[in-house]
Amino acid sequence: MPRQSEALILRTYPFHEADLLVTFFTRTEGKIRGVAKAAKRSKRRFGGALEPLTHVTAHWEEKEKQELVRLDSCDIISSPLEH
């Protein structure tokens, strides 16, 4: 089921070859962990949106009985790197 919410990126970890494991916090869902497929390669979908403390609109999809969500894209609202 596709979901969307404003979120704060908390942390990212390398995962497999080109993926990132992303921890983000939303007001409605709380802390969520998910996989951003090909995030190390795709500048179009993620760009600098996965830097810690970046305020984003996150788009993800949940599947039943899976702990991790699939993070599809993030649109930057504000970034700590904007100075």
Stockholm file with secondary structure:
# STOCKHOLM 1.0

chainA/1-83         MPRQSEALILRTYPFHEADLLVTFFTRTEGKIRGVAKAAKRSKRRFGGALEPLTHVTAHWEEKEKQELVRLDSCDIISSPLEH
#=GR chainA/1-83 SS CEEEEEEEEEEEEEETTTEEEEEEEETTTEEEEEEETTTTTCTTTTTTTTSTTCEEEEEEECCTTCSSEEEEEEEEEECTTCC
#=GC SS_cons        CEEEEEEEEEEEEEETTTEEEEEEEETTTEEEEEEETTTTTCTTTTTTTTSTTCEEEEEEECCTTCSSEEEEEEEEEECTTCC
//
